[in-house]
């Protein structure tokens, strides 16, 4: 069920899967860097968010190297990046874990950017989206690849009230940077 207008301010949860990572031998999963494609795609994700007027008031980012670097490259595309919190709970989190972190966000934050990993992020979007625009859910169910962005909108007084099925998936895109 989609929350009705008047149930609180319009809030947006912008979900960004980290950019493509490398898999160097002997490097722990948490410490994997971005691959060349990831270093091209992360700035493209930042530009896509700016062009869509979807810049966050706050970013929550996994502590994994590939997520942190995605944040750095994406947010470098904006004039003044918002505050970021690197939260170890976002690494390898499932839907209940992701929701727990999101529900702690202060009520004054209207647009929240969440940068993390699959399968948790994909599952979170599918859990929260009660409906979609332009068949975005169909595209998401096929694949939520690296650098993918999903934008969920909902009306609520506070982030702690975000519930399964309460949001509208307004956009799903996969920005790609040009090969150099």
C-alpha positions as a Markdown table, in Angstrom:
| # | Residue | x | y | z |
|---|---|---|---|---|
| 1 | Unk | 0.0 | 0.0 | 0.0 |
| 2 | Unk | 1.4 | 3.4 | -1.0 |
| 3 | Unk | 1.2 | 6.1 | 1.8 |
| 4 | Unk | -1.2 | 8.9 | 0.8 |
| 5 | Unk | -0.2 | 12.5 | 0.4 |
| 6 | Unk | -0.7 | 14.4 | 3.7 |
| 7 | Unk | 0.8 | 11.5 | 5.7 |
| 8 | Unk | 4.0 | 13.5 | 6.1 |
| 9 | Unk | 6.6 | 15.1 | 3.8 |
| 10 | Unk | 7.7 | 13.5 | 0.6 |
| 11 | Unk | 10.8 | 11.5 | 1.3 |
| 12 | Unk | 13.1 | 9.9 | -1.2 |
| 13 | Unk | 15.3 | 6.9 | -0.6 |
| 14 | Unk | 18.0 | 6.8 | -3.4 |
| 15 | Unk | 19.6 | 3.4 | -3.5 |
| 16 | Unk | 23.0 | 3.1 | -5.3 |
| 17 | Unk | 24.7 | -0.2 | -5.7 |
| 18 | Unk | 28.5 | 0.3 | -5.6 |
| 19 | Unk | 30.3 | 0.5 | -9.0 |
| 20 | Unk | 32.0 | -2.5 | -10.6 |
| 21 | Unk | 34.8 | -3.8 | -8.4 |
| 22 | Unk | 38.0 | -5.7 | -9.2 |
| 23 | Unk | 38.8 | -9.1 | -7.7 |
| 24 | Unk | 42.6 | -9.0 | -7.1 |
| 25 | Unk | 44.1 | -12.2 | -5.8 |
| 26 | Unk | 44.7 | -12.2 | -2.0 |
| 27 | Unk | 42.5 | -9.2 | -1.3 |
| 28 | Unk | 39.7 | -9.6 | 1.2 |
| 29 | Unk | 36.2 | -9.0 | -0.1 |
| 30 | Unk | 35.8 | -5.9 | 2.1 |
| 31 | Unk | 39.0 | -4.4 | 0.7 |
| 32 | Unk | 38.3 | -4.9 | -3.0 |
| 33 | Unk | 38.9 | -1.8 | -5.1 |
| 34 | Unk | 36.9 | -0.5 | -8.1 |
| 35 | Unk | 37.7 | -1.9 | -11.5 |
| 36 | Unk | 38.4 | 0.4 | -14.4 |
| 37 | Unk | 34.7 | 0.3 | -15.4 |
| 38 | Unk | 33.7 | 1.1 | -11.8 |
| 39 | Unk | 36.0 | 4.2 | -11.8 |
| 40 | Unk | 34.2 | 5.4 | -15.0 |
| 41 | Unk | 30.7 | 4.5 | -13.9 |
| 42 | Unk | 30.8 | 6.0 | -10.4 |
| 43 | Unk | 31.2 | 9.6 | -11.6 |
| 44 | Unk | 28.4 | 8.9 | -14.2 |
| 45 | Unk | 26.1 | 7.9 | -11.3 |
| 46 | Unk | 26.9 | 11.1 | -9.6 |
| 47 | Unk | 26.1 | 13.1 | -12.7 |
| 48 | Unk | 22.9 | 11.2 | -13.2 |
| 49 | Unk | 21.7 | 12.0 | -9.7 |
| 50 | Unk | 22.5 | 15.7 | -10.2 |
| 51 | Unk | 20.7 | 15.8 | -13.6 |
| 52 | Unk | 17.7 | 14.1 | -12.0 |
| 53 | Unk | 17.7 | 16.7 | -9.2 |
| 54 | Unk | 18.0 | 13.8 | -6.8 |
| 55 | Unk | 20.9 | 15.0 | -4.6 |
| 56 | Unk | 20.7 | 13.7 | -1.0 |
| 57 | Unk | 20.6 | 15.5 | 2.3 |
| 58 | Unk | 22.6 | 12.7 | 3.8 |
| 59 | Unk | 24.4 | 9.6 | 2.5 |
| 60 | Unk | 24.8 | 6.3 | 4.3 |
| 61 | Unk | 27.7 | 4.2 | 2.8 |
| 62 | Unk | 29.0 | 0.8 | 3.5 |
| 63 | Unk | 32.6 | 0.7 | 4.8 |
| 64 | Unk | 33.8 | -1.6 | 2.0 |
| 65 | Unk | 36.5 | 0.0 | -0.1 |
| 66 | Unk | 34.4 | -0.3 | -3.4 |
| 67 | Unk | 31.4 | 1.4 | -1.8 |
| 68 | Unk | 33.5 | 4.2 | -0.2 |
| 69 | Unk | 35.2 | 4.9 | -3.6 |
| 70 | Unk | 31.9 | 4.9 | -5.4 |
| 71 | Unk | 30.7 | 7.6 | -2.9 |
| 72 | Unk | 33.9 | 9.6 | -3.4 |
| 73 | Unk | 33.7 | 9.6 | -7.2 |
| 74 | Unk | 29.9 | 10.1 | -7.4 |
| 75 | Unk | 29.8 | 12.9 | -4.9 |
| 76 | Unk | 32.8 | 14.7 | -6.5 |
| 77 | Unk | 30.3 | 15.5 | -9.3 |
| 78 | Unk | 28.3 | 17.8 | -7.0 |
| 79 | Unk | 29.1 | 21.4 | -5.9 |
| 80 | Unk | 28.9 | 20.6 | -2.2 |
| 81 | Unk | 28.4 | 17.0 | -1.2 |
| 82 | Unk | 26.2 | 16.3 | 1.8 |
| 83 | Unk | 27.4 | 14.7 | 5.0 |
| 84 | Unk | 28.2 | 11.0 | 4.7 |
| 85 | Unk | 28.2 | 8.3 | 7.4 |
| 86 | Unk | 30.2 | 5.2 | 6.8 |
| 87 | Unk | 28.3 | 2.4 | 8.6 |
| 88 | Unk | 29.8 | -1.1 | 8.9 |
| 89 | Unk | 26.3 | -2.5 | 9.3 |
| 90 | Unk | 25.7 | -1.8 | 5.6 |
| 91 | Unk | 28.3 | -4.3 | 4.5 |
| 92 | Unk | 26.6 | -7.6 | 3.5 |
| 93 | Unk | 23.4 | -6.4 | 5.1 |
| 94 | Unk | 20.0 | -8.1 | 4.5 |
| 95 | Unk | 16.7 | -6.2 | 4.3 |
| 96 | Unk | 16.0 | -6.1 | 8.1 |
| 97 | Unk | 19.6 | -4.8 | 8.7 |
| 98 | Unk | 19.3 | -2.2 | 6.0 |
| 99 | Unk | 15.9 | -1.1 | 7.3 |
| 100 | Unk | 17.2 | -0.8 | 10.8 |
| 101 | Unk | 19.9 | 1.6 | 9.6 |
| 102 | Unk | 17.6 | 3.6 | 7.5 |
| 103 | Unk | 15.0 | 3.9 | 10.3 |
| 104 | Unk | 17.6 | 5.7 | 12.4 |
| 105 | Unk | 17.9 | 8.6 | 10.0 |
| 106 | Unk | 16.8 | 12.0 | 11.5 |
| 107 | Unk | 13.4 | 13.2 | 10.4 |
| 108 | Unk | 14.8 | 16.4 | 8.9 |
| 109 | Unk | 16.5 | 14.3 | 6.1 |
| 110 | Unk | 14.1 | 14.3 | 3.2 |
| 111 | Unk | 16.4 | 12.6 | 0.6 |
| 112 | Unk | 18.6 | 9.8 | 1.7 |
| 113 | Unk | 21.3 | 8.1 | -0.4 |
| 114 | Unk | 22.1 | 4.5 | 0.6 |
| 115 | Unk | 25.3 | 3.0 | -1.0 |
| 116 | Unk | 25.9 | -0.7 | -0.5 |
| 117 | Unk | 25.8 | -4.2 | -2.0 |
| 118 | Unk | 23.6 | -6.8 | -3.5 |
| 119 | Unk | 21.6 | -8.9 | -2.8 |
| 120 | Unk | 20.6 | -6.7 | 0.1 |
| 121 | Unk | 19.9 | -3.5 | -1.9 |
| 122 | Unk | 17.9 | -5.2 | -4.6 |
| 123 | Unk | 15.9 | -7.0 | -2.0 |
| 124 | Unk | 15.3 | -3.8 | -0.1 |
| 125 | Unk | 13.9 | -2.0 | -3.1 |
| 126 | Unk | 11.7 | -4.9 | -4.0 |
| 127 | Unk | 10.4 | -5.0 | -0.4 |
| 128 | Unk | 9.7 | -1.3 | -0.1 |
| 129 | Unk | 8.2 | -0.7 | -3.5 |
| 130 | Unk | 4.4 | -1.2 | -3.4 |
| 131 | Unk | 4.1 | 0.2 | -7.0 |
| 132 | Unk | 6.3 | 1.7 | -9.7 |
| 133 | Unk | 6.4 | 4.1 | -12.7 |
| 134 | Unk | 7.4 | 3.1 | -16.2 |
| 135 | Unk | 7.8 | -0.6 | -15.4 |
| 136 | Unk | 10.8 | 0.1 | -13.1 |
| 137 | Unk | 10.1 | -3.0 | -11.0 |
| 138 | Unk | 10.2 | -5.2 | -14.0 |
| 139 | Unk | 13.6 | -3.9 | -14.9 |
| 140 | Unk | 14.8 | -4.3 | -11.3 |
| 141 | Unk | 13.6 | -7.9 | -11.1 |
| 142 | Unk | 15.7 | -8.8 | -14.1 |
| 143 | Unk | 18.9 | -7.3 | -12.7 |
| 144 | Unk | 20.1 | -4.6 | -10.3 |
| 145 | Unk | 23.7 | -4.3 | -11.7 |
| 146 | Unk | 26.7 | -2.4 | -10.3 |
| 147 | Unk | 26.2 | 1.4 | -10.4 |
| 148 | Unk | 22.4 | 0.9 | -10.6 |
| 149 | Unk | 20.3 | 3.6 | -9.0 |
| 150 | Unk | 16.7 | 3.1 | -7.7 |
| 151 | Unk | 14.7 | 6.0 | -6.4 |
| 152 | Unk | 11.8 | 5.3 | -4.0 |
| 153 | Unk | 9.4 | 8.0 | -2.9 |
| 154 | Unk | 7.0 | 7.9 | 0.0 |
| 155 | Unk | 5.2 | 10.2 | 2.4 |
| 156 | Unk | 6.0 | 9.8 | 6.1 |
| 157 | Unk | 6.6 | 11.8 | 9.2 |
| 158 | Unk | 9.8 | 10.0 | 10.0 |
| 159 | Unk | 12.2 | 7.4 | 8.5 |
| 160 | Unk | 11.3 | 5.0 | 11.4 |
| 161 | Unk | 7.9 | 4.7 | 9.8 |
| 162 | Unk | 9.2 | 3.3 | 6.4 |
| 163 | Unk | 7.4 | 0.0 | 5.9 |
| 164 | Unk | 7.3 | -2.7 | 3.3 |
| 165 | Unk | 5.2 | -1.8 | 0.3 |
| 166 | Unk | 4.9 | 1.9 | 1.4 |
| 167 | Unk | 7.0 | 3.4 | -1.4 |
| 168 | Unk | 6.7 | 4.2 | -5.1 |
| 169 | Unk | 9.6 | 3.2 | -7.2 |
| 170 | Unk | 9.9 | 6.3 | -9.4 |
| 171 | Unk | 13.1 | 5.6 | -11.3 |
| 172 | Unk | 15.6 | 2.9 | -12.0 |
| 173 | Unk | 18.7 | 3.6 | -14.1 |
| 174 | Unk | 22.1 | 2.3 | -14.7 |
| 175 | Unk | 24.5 | 5.1 | -15.5 |
| 176 | Unk | 27.7 | 4.1 | -17.5 |
| 177 | Unk | 30.7 | 6.2 | -18.0 |
| 178 | Unk | 32.4 | 6.6 | -21.4 |
| 179 | Unk | 35.4 | 4.4 | -22.1 |
| 180 | Unk | 38.5 | 6.5 | -22.3 |
